[in-house]
Amino acid sequence: NEKIKANLLVERQKIIGFAASEASVNLFAVFLHKKNLVEPGFNVNHRYFVSLKMAEKVFNLDFPNRNKIFNLLVSQESYRNKLCYGKEKSAEIVNSTIKNLFVLKALIESELEEK
């Protein structure tokens, strides 16, 4: 059963890589909009997270857990590139991609809770 799950993850790694990346930047966009840190029509592109330097340049903003959020988004972009391009990767890398997304989700949700 575990071997079947691992095989499915590996078989669908490109879909998972793209979807996790898209979900991550969409979560960040929701965060930015709800905190009124960007204009209503602003879109977040996954390419903004090719590096920490690029993310900091594009989002020269101050908000709680900024560095943690940026590091998770940069990691997610790295996973996207690993999974979507080149040779097939291991189920562990696919799982790490999914875990990274859920860590980011939990962090952003905690920041958006009314205090």
Sine and cosine of phi, psi and omega as CSV:
sin_phi,cos_phi,sin_psi,cos_psi,sin_omega,cos_omega
0.00,0.00,-0.71,0.71,0.03,-1.00
-0.92,0.40,-0.59,0.80,0.02,-1.00
-0.91,0.41,-0.62,0.79,0.04,-1.00
-0.90,0.44,-0.71,0.70,0.02,-1.00
-0.87,0.49,-0.70,0.72,0.00,-1.00
-0.89,0.46,-0.67,0.75,0.02,-1.00
-0.90,0.44,-0.65,0.76,0.02,-1.00
-0.90,0.44,-0.65,0.76,0.04,-1.00
-0.88,0.48,-0.71,0.70,-0.02,-1.00
-0.92,0.40,-0.68,0.74,0.00,-1.00
-0.88,0.47,-0.54,0.84,-0.07,-1.00
-0.95,-0.30,0.36,0.93,-0.11,-0.99
-0.88,0.48,-0.57,0.82,0.01,-1.00
-0.91,0.41,-0.70,0.72,0.03,-1.00
-0.88,0.47,-0.70,0.71,0.00,-1.00
-0.91,0.42,-0.67,0.74,0.01,-1.00
-0.87,0.49,-0.73,0.68,0.02,-1.00
-0.91,0.41,-0.72,0.69,-0.06,-1.00
-0.91,0.42,-0.68,0.74,0.00,-1.00
-0.91,0.42,-0.63,0.78,0.04,-1.00
-0.90,0.43,-0.74,0.67,0.00,-1.00
-0.88,0.48,-0.69,0.72,0.02,-1.00
-0.88,0.47,-0.65,0.76,-0.01,-1.00
-0.88,0.47,-0.76,0.65,-0.02,-1.00
-0.93,0.36,-0.53,0.85,0.06,-1.00
-0.92,0.39,-0.64,0.77,0.08,-1.00
-0.87,0.49,-0.69,0.72,0.01,-1.00
-0.90,0.43,-0.64,0.76,0.03,-1.00
-0.88,0.47,-0.69,0.72,0.05,-1.00
-0.86,0.51,-0.71,0.71,0.03,-1.00
-0.84,0.54,-0.77,0.64,-0.02,-1.00
-0.87,0.49,-0.67,0.74,-0.02,-1.00
-0.94,0.35,-0.68,0.73,-0.01,-1.00
-0.92,0.40,-0.49,0.87,0.04,-1.00
-1.00,0.03,0.06,1.00,-0.02,-1.00
0.81,0.59,0.66,0.75,0.00,-1.00
-1.00,-0.06,-0.22,0.98,0.00,-1.00
-0.68,-0.73,0.27,-0.96,0.04,-1.00
-0.94,0.34,0.46,-0.89,-0.05,-1.00
-0.80,0.61,-0.57,0.82,-0.04,-1.00
-1.00,0.02,0.04,1.00,-0.07,-1.00
-0.92,0.39,0.72,-0.69,0.05,-1.00
-0.92,-0.39,0.59,-0.81,0.04,-1.00
-0.98,-0.20,0.77,-0.63,0.00,-1.00
-0.95,-0.30,0.66,-0.75,-0.01,-1.00
-0.86,0.50,-0.44,0.90,-0.01,-1.00
-0.92,0.39,-0.29,0.96,0.05,-1.00
-0.91,0.41,-0.24,0.97,-0.09,-1.00
-0.92,-0.39,0.45,0.89,0.06,-1.00
-0.90,0.43,-0.46,0.89,0.07,-1.00
-0.45,-0.89,0.31,-0.95,0.05,-1.00
-0.90,0.43,-0.62,0.79,0.01,-1.00
-0.87,0.49,-0.70,0.72,0.01,-1.00
-0.91,0.42,-0.70,0.71,0.00,-1.00
-0.86,0.50,-0.69,0.72,0.00,-1.00
-0.92,0.39,-0.55,0.84,0.01,-1.00
-0.94,0.34,-0.73,0.69,-0.04,-1.00
-0.94,0.34,-0.64,0.77,-0.05,-1.00
-0.92,-0.39,0.95,0.31,0.03,-1.00
-0.98,0.17,0.90,0.43,-0.09,-1.00
-0.80,-0.60,0.38,-0.93,0.06,-1.00
-0.92,-0.39,0.82,-0.57,0.07,-1.00
-0.41,-0.91,0.37,-0.93,-0.03,-1.00
-0.86,0.51,0.59,-0.80,0.04,-1.00
0.85,0.53,0.48,0.88,-0.03,-1.00
-0.81,0.59,-0.77,0.64,-0.05,-1.00
-0.90,0.43,-0.66,0.75,0.04,-1.00
-0.88,0.47,-0.72,0.69,-0.01,-1.00
-0.89,0.46,-0.73,0.69,0.01,-1.00
-0.88,0.47,-0.69,0.72,0.00,-1.00
-0.88,0.47,-0.64,0.77,0.04,-1.00
-0.91,0.40,-0.65,0.76,0.01,-1.00
-0.93,0.37,-0.62,0.78,0.05,-1.00
-0.91,0.40,-0.66,0.76,0.07,-1.00
-0.88,0.48,-0.67,0.74,-0.01,-1.00
-0.89,0.45,-0.64,0.77,0.04,-1.00
-0.91,0.42,-0.62,0.78,0.05,-1.00
-0.90,0.45,-0.70,0.71,0.06,-1.00
-0.87,0.49,-0.67,0.74,0.02,-1.00
-0.82,0.57,-0.75,0.66,-0.03,-1.00
-0.90,0.44,-0.64,0.77,0.02,-1.00
-0.91,0.42,-0.70,0.71,-0.11,-0.99
-0.98,0.18,-0.53,0.85,-0.15,-0.99
-1.00,-0.03,-0.29,0.96,-0.06,-1.00
-0.74,-0.67,0.58,-0.81,0.04,-1.00
1.00,0.03,-0.34,-0.94,-0.08,-1.00
-0.95,0.32,0.36,-0.93,0.05,-1.00
-0.87,0.49,0.67,-0.74,0.00,-1.00
-0.97,-0.26,0.15,-0.99,-0.04,-1.00
-0.97,0.23,0.32,-0.95,0.06,-1.00
-0.88,0.47,-0.50,0.87,0.01,-1.00
-0.89,0.45,-0.65,0.76,0.02,-1.00
-0.93,0.38,-0.64,0.77,0.04,-1.00
-0.89,0.45,-0.69,0.72,0.04,-1.00
-0.89,0.46,-0.63,0.78,0.03,-1.00
-0.89,0.45,-0.60,0.80,0.05,-1.00
-0.88,0.48,-0.72,0.69,-0.02,-1.00
-0.91,0.41,-0.70,0.71,0.02,-1.00
-0.88,0.48,-0.68,0.74,0.03,-1.00
-0.85,0.53,-0.69,0.73,0.03,-1.00
-0.86,0.51,-0.71,0.70,-0.05,-1.00
-0.95,0.31,-0.50,0.87,0.12,-0.99
-0.91,0.42,-0.71,0.70,0.05,-1.00
-0.87,0.50,-0.71,0.70,0.01,-1.00
-0.85,0.53,-0.74,0.67,-0.01,-1.00
-0.89,0.46,-0.66,0.75,0.00,-1.00
-0.90,0.44,-0.73,0.69,-0.01,-1.00
-0.92,0.40,-0.67,0.74,0.04,-1.00
-0.87,0.50,-0.65,0.76,0.01,-1.00
-0.91,0.41,-0.56,0.83,0.04,-1.00
-0.95,0.30,-0.44,0.90,-0.03,-1.00
-1.00,0.01,-0.19,0.98,0.03,-1.00
-0.89,0.45,0.63,-0.78,0.06,-1.00
-0.94,0.35,0.74,-0.68,-0.04,-1.00
-0.93,-0.37,0.00,0.00,0.00,0.00
